[in-house]
Amino acid sequence: MSTVSDPLGKILGHRFNRPELVREALCHSSAAQGQSGRPASYERLEFLGDRVLGLVVARLLFDRFAGESEGHLARRHAELVRKETLARVAVNLGLGRHIRLSRGEEEAGGRDNPAILADVCEAVIAAIFLDGGFEAAAAFIGRHWAVLIEEDLTPPKDAKTALQEWAQGRGLDLPLYREVGREGPPHAPLFEVEVSIEGHPPEVANGPSKRTAEQAAAGALLARLEVRYGG
Protein backbone atom coordinates (compact mmCIF):
# COMPACT_ATOMS: atom_id res chain seq x y z
CA MET A 1 0.00 0.00 0.00
CA SER A 2 1.06 3.56 -0.56
CA THR A 3 0.17 6.85 1.04
CA VAL A 4 -0.47 10.15 -0.65
CA SER A 5 1.67 11.91 1.91
CA ASP A 6 2.48 11.14 5.50
CA PRO A 7 0.63 14.18 6.94
CA LEU A 8 -2.45 13.55 4.82
CA GLY A 9 -2.41 9.83 5.55
CA LYS A 10 -2.43 10.57 9.26
CA ILE A 11 -5.25 13.08 8.86
CA LEU A 12 -7.49 10.67 6.98
CA GLY A 13 -6.50 7.51 8.83
CA HIS A 14 -6.51 5.53 5.60
CA ARG A 15 -3.71 4.12 3.48
CA PHE A 16 -4.66 4.30 -0.18
CA ASN A 17 -4.04 1.53 -2.68
CA ARG A 18 -5.04 4.07 -5.34
CA PRO A 19 -3.65 7.44 -4.23
CA GLU A 20 -4.97 9.03 -7.42
CA LEU A 21 -8.42 8.87 -5.85
CA VAL A 22 -7.60 11.21 -3.01
CA ARG A 23 -5.63 13.46 -5.34
CA GLU A 24 -8.79 13.78 -7.40
CA ALA A 25 -10.83 14.40 -4.25
CA LEU A 26 -8.59 17.35 -3.41
CA CYS A 27 -8.54 18.89 -6.89
CA HIS A 28 -10.82 21.89 -7.45
CA SER A 29 -12.22 22.37 -10.95
CA SER A 30 -10.17 25.55 -11.32
CA ALA A 31 -6.97 23.50 -10.99
CA ALA A 32 -8.22 20.67 -13.19
CA GLN A 33 -8.86 23.03 -16.07
CA GLY A 34 -5.89 23.99 -18.15
CA GLN A 35 -3.69 21.07 -17.16
CA SER A 36 -2.52 18.61 -19.77
CA GLY A 37 -4.79 15.59 -19.85
CA ARG A 38 -7.51 17.51 -17.96
CA PRO A 39 -7.36 15.55 -14.68
CA ALA A 40 -10.68 15.13 -12.96
CA SER A 41 -11.81 17.46 -10.21
CA TYR A 42 -13.64 16.39 -7.07
CA GLU A 43 -17.14 16.98 -8.47
CA ARG A 44 -18.04 13.37 -9.36
CA LEU A 45 -16.59 12.09 -6.11
CA GLU A 46 -18.56 14.72 -4.21
CA PHE A 47 -21.77 13.27 -5.66
CA LEU A 48 -20.90 9.77 -4.42
CA GLY A 49 -19.58 10.90 -1.06
CA ASP A 50 -22.81 12.71 -0.30
CA ARG A 51 -24.73 9.43 -0.66
CA VAL A 52 -22.26 7.41 1.40
CA LEU A 53 -22.31 10.00 4.17
CA GLY A 54 -26.09 10.08 4.20
CA LEU A 55 -26.37 6.32 4.62
CA VAL A 56 -23.72 6.03 7.33
CA VAL A 57 -25.10 8.93 9.34
CA ALA A 58 -28.61 7.47 9.06
CA ARG A 59 -27.36 4.19 10.52
CA LEU A 60 -25.43 5.95 13.30
CA LEU A 61 -28.56 7.88 14.29
CA PHE A 62 -30.80 4.83 14.00
CA ASP A 63 -28.58 2.94 16.44
CA ARG A 64 -27.85 5.86 18.80
CA PHE A 65 -31.44 7.05 19.21
CA ALA A 66 -33.37 3.80 19.34
CA GLY A 67 -37.09 4.39 19.51
CA GLU A 68 -36.93 8.03 18.42
CA SER A 69 -39.50 9.10 15.83
CA GLU A 70 -38.74 9.30 12.12
CA GLY A 71 -39.27 13.07 12.20
CA HIS A 72 -36.68 13.62 14.91
CA LEU A 73 -34.20 11.33 13.18
CA ALA A 74 -34.74 13.16 9.89
CA ARG A 75 -34.04 16.54 11.46
CA ARG A 76 -30.90 15.25 13.15
CA HIS A 77 -29.78 13.75 9.84
CA ALA A 78 -30.36 16.99 7.93
CA GLU A 79 -28.27 18.88 10.47
CA LEU A 80 -25.38 16.42 10.31
CA VAL A 81 -25.08 16.23 6.51
CA ARG A 82 -25.58 19.93 5.74
CA LYS A 83 -22.77 21.83 4.05
CA GLU A 84 -21.94 23.80 7.19
CA THR A 85 -21.28 20.59 9.13
CA LEU A 86 -19.11 19.17 6.35
CA ALA A 87 -17.09 22.38 6.20
CA ARG A 88 -16.58 22.19 9.96
CA VAL A 89 -15.23 18.66 9.70
CA ALA A 90 -12.94 19.72 6.84
CA VAL A 91 -11.58 22.61 8.93
CA ASN A 92 -10.97 20.30 11.89
CA LEU A 93 -9.04 17.95 9.59
CA GLY A 94 -7.07 20.77 8.00
CA LEU A 95 -8.09 19.72 4.51
CA GLY A 96 -7.92 23.27 3.19
CA ARG A 97 -4.15 23.33 2.93
CA HIS A 98 -4.17 20.16 0.79
CA ILE A 99 -6.64 21.37 -1.87
CA ARG A 100 -5.27 22.05 -5.35
CA LEU A 101 -6.60 25.37 -6.61
CA SER A 102 -5.90 27.75 -9.46
CA ARG A 103 -4.01 30.89 -8.51
CA GLY A 104 -7.15 32.96 -8.95
CA GLU A 105 -9.22 30.70 -6.72
CA GLU A 106 -6.44 30.68 -4.13
CA GLU A 107 -6.26 34.48 -4.10
CA ALA A 108 -10.05 34.60 -3.72
CA GLY A 109 -9.76 32.65 -0.47
CA GLY A 110 -10.71 29.25 -1.83
CA ARG A 111 -8.91 27.33 0.89
CA ASP A 112 -11.19 28.86 3.49
CA ASN A 113 -14.36 28.81 1.40
CA PRO A 114 -16.97 26.76 3.33
CA ALA A 115 -18.64 25.53 0.12
CA ILE A 116 -15.35 24.22 -1.30
CA LEU A 117 -14.37 22.66 2.02
CA ALA A 118 -17.72 20.89 2.27
CA ASP A 119 -17.45 19.55 -1.28
CA VAL A 120 -13.90 18.32 -0.68
CA CYS A 121 -14.97 16.57 2.51
CA GLU A 122 -17.65 14.66 0.61
CA ALA A 123 -15.17 13.81 -2.15
CA VAL A 124 -12.66 12.46 0.37
CA ILE A 125 -15.37 10.20 1.81
CA ALA A 126 -16.01 8.86 -1.69
CA ALA A 127 -12.28 8.32 -2.30
CA ILE A 128 -12.00 6.28 0.88
CA PHE A 129 -15.14 4.32 -0.07
CA LEU A 130 -13.84 3.48 -3.55
CA ASP A 131 -10.41 2.55 -2.27
CA GLY A 132 -11.22 0.70 0.94
CA GLY A 133 -14.90 -0.17 0.70
CA PHE A 134 -17.91 0.70 2.78
CA GLU A 135 -16.34 -0.29 6.11
CA ALA A 136 -13.40 2.06 5.61
CA ALA A 137 -15.68 4.96 4.72
CA ALA A 138 -18.01 4.18 7.63
CA ALA A 139 -15.04 4.10 10.02
CA PHE A 140 -13.88 7.52 8.80
CA ILE A 141 -17.35 9.00 9.16
CA GLY A 142 -17.82 7.40 12.54
CA ARG A 143 -14.59 8.94 13.86
CA HIS A 144 -15.50 12.45 12.80
CA TRP A 145 -19.28 12.50 13.17
CA ALA A 146 -19.73 10.63 16.46
CA VAL A 147 -18.70 13.68 18.48
CA LEU A 148 -21.13 15.84 16.49
CA ILE A 149 -23.96 13.43 17.23
CA GLU A 150 -23.23 13.67 20.96
CA GLU A 151 -22.90 17.45 21.08
CA ASP A 152 -26.62 18.13 21.42
CA LEU A 153 -28.85 15.22 22.31
CA THR A 154 -32.03 17.30 22.02
CA PRO A 155 -33.71 16.76 18.64
CA PRO A 156 -33.27 19.87 16.48
CA LYS A 157 -36.34 21.95 15.71
CA ASP A 158 -37.85 21.81 12.27
CA ALA A 159 -36.88 24.73 10.04
CA LYS A 160 -40.27 26.50 10.19
CA THR A 161 -40.30 26.45 13.99
CA ALA A 162 -36.70 27.63 14.19
CA LEU A 163 -37.34 30.48 11.74
CA GLN A 164 -40.45 31.55 13.65
CA GLU A 165 -38.49 31.63 16.91
CA TRP A 166 -35.70 33.61 15.22
CA ALA A 167 -38.21 36.25 14.10
CA GLN A 168 -40.04 36.39 17.44
CA GLY A 169 -36.76 36.73 19.30
CA ARG A 170 -36.10 39.93 17.36
CA GLY A 171 -39.57 41.36 17.68
CA LEU A 172 -40.47 40.75 14.04
CA ASP A 173 -43.73 39.55 12.56
CA LEU A 174 -44.11 35.85 11.87
CA PRO A 175 -42.68 34.53 8.59
CA LEU A 176 -45.05 34.67 5.63
CA TYR A 177 -45.33 31.72 3.23
CA ARG A 178 -46.97 31.81 -0.19
CA GLU A 179 -47.10 29.42 -3.07
CA VAL A 180 -45.50 31.07 -6.10
CA GLY A 181 -45.56 28.19 -8.54
CA ARG A 182 -46.62 24.64 -9.22
CA GLU A 183 -45.67 22.28 -12.02
CA GLY A 184 -45.77 18.62 -12.93
CA PRO A 185 -48.69 16.19 -13.26
CA PRO A 186 -51.44 16.05 -10.61
CA HIS A 187 -50.11 12.78 -9.19
CA ALA A 188 -46.57 14.17 -8.81
CA PRO A 189 -46.69 17.95 -8.39
CA LEU A 190 -43.70 20.15 -7.56
CA PHE A 191 -44.56 23.12 -5.37
CA GLU A 192 -42.59 26.36 -5.29
CA VAL A 193 -42.97 28.35 -2.07
CA GLU A 194 -41.60 31.72 -1.00
CA VAL A 195 -40.97 32.69 2.61
CA SER A 196 -40.30 36.22 3.78
CA ILE A 197 -39.61 38.12 6.98
CA GLU A 198 -40.04 41.88 7.17
CA GLY A 199 -36.90 43.76 6.28
CA HIS A 200 -35.14 40.80 4.64
CA PRO A 201 -35.06 39.41 1.09
CA PRO A 202 -37.23 36.31 0.70
CA GLU A 203 -36.13 32.78 -0.14
CA VAL A 204 -37.81 30.38 -2.56
CA ALA A 205 -37.62 26.58 -2.53
CA ASN A 206 -39.28 23.60 -4.20
CA GLY A 207 -40.75 20.40 -2.84
CA PRO A 208 -43.15 17.55 -3.65
CA SER A 209 -45.63 19.00 -1.14
CA LYS A 210 -46.36 22.46 0.20
CA ARG A 211 -45.08 21.47 3.61
CA THR A 212 -41.80 20.15 2.22
CA ALA A 213 -41.31 23.27 0.12
CA GLU A 214 -42.07 25.51 3.11
CA GLN A 215 -39.56 23.64 5.25
CA ALA A 216 -36.90 23.93 2.55
CA ALA A 217 -37.54 27.64 2.07
CA ALA A 218 -37.51 28.27 5.82
CA GLY A 219 -34.24 26.38 6.17
CA ALA A 220 -32.63 28.39 3.38
CA LEU A 221 -33.76 31.73 4.82
CA LEU A 222 -32.73 30.78 8.35
CA ALA A 223 -29.28 29.69 7.17
CA ARG A 224 -28.77 33.03 5.42
CA LEU A 225 -29.97 35.02 8.43
CA GLU A 226 -27.77 33.06 10.83
CA VAL A 227 -24.70 33.64 8.66
CA ARG A 228 -25.38 37.37 8.62
CA TYR A 229 -26.57 37.92 12.16
CA GLY A 230 -25.46 34.82 14.03
CA GLY A 231 -27.67 32.20 15.59
C-alpha positions as CSV (number, residue, x, y, z in Angstrom):
1,M,0.0,0.0,0.0
2,S,1.1,3.6,-0.6
3,T,0.2,6.8,1.0
4,V,-0.5,10.1,-0.7
5,S,1.7,11.9,1.9
6,D,2.5,11.1,5.5
7,P,0.6,14.2,6.9
8,L,-2.4,13.5,4.8
9,G,-2.4,9.8,5.6
10,K,-2.4,10.6,9.3
11,I,-5.2,13.1,8.9
12,L,-7.5,10.7,7.0
13,G,-6.5,7.5,8.8
14,H,-6.5,5.5,5.6
15,R,-3.7,4.1,3.5
16,F,-4.7,4.3,-0.2
17,N,-4.0,1.5,-2.7
18,R,-5.0,4.1,-5.3
19,P,-3.7,7.4,-4.2
20,E,-5.0,9.0,-7.4
21,L,-8.4,8.9,-5.8
22,V,-7.6,11.2,-3.0
23,R,-5.6,13.5,-5.3
24,E,-8.8,13.8,-7.4
25,A,-10.8,14.4,-4.3
26,L,-8.6,17.3,-3.4
27,C,-8.5,18.9,-6.9
28,H,-10.8,21.9,-7.4
29,S,-12.2,22.4,-10.9
30,S,-10.2,25.5,-11.3
31,A,-7.0,23.5,-11.0
32,A,-8.2,20.7,-13.2
33,Q,-8.9,23.0,-16.1
34,G,-5.9,24.0,-18.2
35,Q,-3.7,21.1,-17.2
36,S,-2.5,18.6,-19.8
37,G,-4.8,15.6,-19.9
38,R,-7.5,17.5,-18.0
39,P,-7.4,15.5,-14.7
40,A,-10.7,15.1,-13.0
41,S,-11.8,17.5,-10.2
42,Y,-13.6,16.4,-7.1
43,E,-17.1,17.0,-8.5
44,R,-18.0,13.4,-9.4
45,L,-16.6,12.1,-6.1
46,E,-18.6,14.7,-4.2
47,F,-21.8,13.3,-5.7
48,L,-20.9,9.8,-4.4
49,G,-19.6,10.9,-1.1
50,D,-22.8,12.7,-0.3
51,R,-24.7,9.4,-0.7
52,V,-22.3,7.4,1.4
53,L,-22.3,10.0,4.2
54,G,-26.1,10.1,4.2
55,L,-26.4,6.3,4.6
56,V,-23.7,6.0,7.3
57,V,-25.1,8.9,9.3
58,A,-28.6,7.5,9.1
59,R,-27.4,4.2,10.5
60,L,-25.4,6.0,13.3
61,L,-28.6,7.9,14.3
62,F,-30.8,4.8,14.0
63,D,-28.6,2.9,16.4
64,R,-27.8,5.9,18.8
65,F,-31.4,7.1,19.2
66,A,-33.4,3.8,19.3
67,G,-37.1,4.4,19.5
68,E,-36.9,8.0,18.4
69,S,-39.5,9.1,15.8
70,E,-38.7,9.3,12.1
71,G,-39.3,13.1,12.2
72,H,-36.7,13.6,14.9
73,L,-34.2,11.3,13.2
74,A,-34.7,13.2,9.9
75,R,-34.0,16.5,11.5
76,R,-30.9,15.2,13.1
77,H,-29.8,13.8,9.8
78,A,-30.4,17.0,7.9
79,E,-28.3,18.9,10.5
80,L,-25.4,16.4,10.3
81,V,-25.1,16.2,6.5
82,R,-25.6,19.9,5.7
83,K,-22.8,21.8,4.1
84,E,-21.9,23.8,7.2
85,T,-21.3,20.6,9.1
86,L,-19.1,19.2,6.3
87,A,-17.1,22.4,6.2
88,R,-16.6,22.2,10.0
89,V,-15.2,18.7,9.7
90,A,-12.9,19.7,6.8
91,V,-11.6,22.6,8.9
92,N,-11.0,20.3,11.9
93,L,-9.0,18.0,9.6
94,G,-7.1,20.8,8.0
95,L,-8.1,19.7,4.5
96,G,-7.9,23.3,3.2
97,R,-4.2,23.3,2.9
98,H,-4.2,20.2,0.8
99,I,-6.6,21.4,-1.9
100,R,-5.3,22.1,-5.4
101,L,-6.6,25.4,-6.6
102,S,-5.9,27.7,-9.5
103,R,-4.0,30.9,-8.5
104,G,-7.2,33.0,-9.0
105,E,-9.2,30.7,-6.7
106,E,-6.4,30.7,-4.1
107,E,-6.3,34.5,-4.1
108,A,-10.0,34.6,-3.7
109,G,-9.8,32.7,-0.5
110,G,-10.7,29.3,-1.8
111,R,-8.9,27.3,0.9
112,D,-11.2,28.9,3.5
113,N,-14.4,28.8,1.4
114,P,-17.0,26.8,3.3
115,A,-18.6,25.5,0.1
116,I,-15.3,24.2,-1.3
117,L,-14.4,22.7,2.0
118,A,-17.7,20.9,2.3
119,D,-17.4,19.5,-1.3
120,V,-13.9,18.3,-0.7
121,C,-15.0,16.6,2.5
122,E,-17.7,14.7,0.6
123,A,-15.2,13.8,-2.1
124,V,-12.7,12.5,0.4
125,I,-15.4,10.2,1.8
126,A,-16.0,8.9,-1.7
127,A,-12.3,8.3,-2.3
128,I,-12.0,6.3,0.9
129,F,-15.1,4.3,-0.1
130,L,-13.8,3.5,-3.5
131,D,-10.4,2.6,-2.3
132,G,-11.2,0.7,0.9
133,G,-14.9,-0.2,0.7
134,F,-17.9,0.7,2.8
135,E,-16.3,-0.3,6.1
136,A,-13.4,2.1,5.6
137,A,-15.7,5.0,4.7
138,A,-18.0,4.2,7.6
139,A,-15.0,4.1,10.0
140,F,-13.9,7.5,8.8
141,I,-17.3,9.0,9.2
142,G,-17.8,7.4,12.5
143,R,-14.6,8.9,13.9
144,H,-15.5,12.4,12.8
145,W,-19.3,12.5,13.2
146,A,-19.7,10.6,16.5
147,V,-18.7,13.7,18.5
148,L,-21.1,15.8,16.5
149,I,-24.0,13.4,17.2
150,E,-23.2,13.7,21.0
151,E,-22.9,17.4,21.1
152,D,-26.6,18.1,21.4
153,L,-28.9,15.2,22.3
154,T,-32.0,17.3,22.0
155,P,-33.7,16.8,18.6
156,P,-33.3,19.9,16.5
157,K,-36.3,21.9,15.7
158,D,-37.8,21.8,12.3
159,A,-36.9,24.7,10.0
160,K,-40.3,26.5,10.2
161,T,-40.3,26.5,14.0
162,A,-36.7,27.6,14.2
163,L,-37.3,30.5,11.7
164,Q,-40.4,31.5,13.7
165,E,-38.5,31.6,16.9
166,W,-35.7,33.6,15.2
167,A,-38.2,36.2,14.1
168,Q,-40.0,36.4,17.4
169,G,-36.8,36.7,19.3
170,R,-36.1,39.9,17.4
171,G,-39.6,41.4,17.7
172,L,-40.5,40.7,14.0
173,D,-43.7,39.5,12.6
174,L,-44.1,35.9,11.9
175,P,-42.7,34.5,8.6
176,L,-45.0,34.7,5.6
177,Y,-45.3,31.7,3.2
178,R,-47.0,31.8,-0.2
179,E,-47.1,29.4,-3.1
180,V,-45.5,31.1,-6.1
181,G,-45.6,28.2,-8.5
182,R,-46.6,24.6,-9.2
183,E,-45.7,22.3,-12.0
184,G,-45.8,18.6,-12.9
185,P,-48.7,16.2,-13.3
186,P,-51.4,16.0,-10.6
187,H,-50.1,12.8,-9.2
188,A,-46.6,14.2,-8.8
189,P,-46.7,18.0,-8.4
190,L,-43.7,20.1,-7.6
191,F,-44.6,23.1,-5.4
192,E,-42.6,26.4,-5.3
193,V,-43.0,28.3,-2.1
194,E,-41.6,31.7,-1.0
195,V,-41.0,32.7,2.6
196,S,-40.3,36.2,3.8
197,I,-39.6,38.1,7.0
198,E,-40.0,41.9,7.2
199,G,-36.9,43.8,6.3
200,H,-35.1,40.8,4.6
201,P,-35.1,39.4,1.1
202,P,-37.2,36.3,0.7
203,E,-36.1,32.8,-0.1
204,V,-37.8,30.4,-2.6
205,A,-37.6,26.6,-2.5
206,N,-39.3,23.6,-4.2
207,G,-40.7,20.4,-2.8
208,P,-43.1,17.6,-3.7
209,S,-45.6,19.0,-1.1
210,K,-46.4,22.5,0.2
211,R,-45.1,21.5,3.6
212,T,-41.8,20.2,2.2
213,A,-41.3,23.3,0.1
214,E,-42.1,25.5,3.1
215,Q,-39.6,23.6,5.3
216,A,-36.9,23.9,2.5
217,A,-37.5,27.6,2.1
218,A,-37.5,28.3,5.8
219,G,-34.2,26.4,6.2
220,A,-32.6,28.4,3.4
221,L,-33.8,31.7,4.8
222,L,-32.7,30.8,8.4
223,A,-29.3,29.7,7.2
224,R,-28.8,33.0,5.4
225,L,-30.0,35.0,8.4
226,E,-27.8,33.1,10.8
227,V,-24.7,33.6,8.7
228,R,-25.4,37.4,8.6
229,Y,-26.6,37.9,12.2
230,G,-25.5,34.8,14.0
231,G,-27.7,32.2,15.6
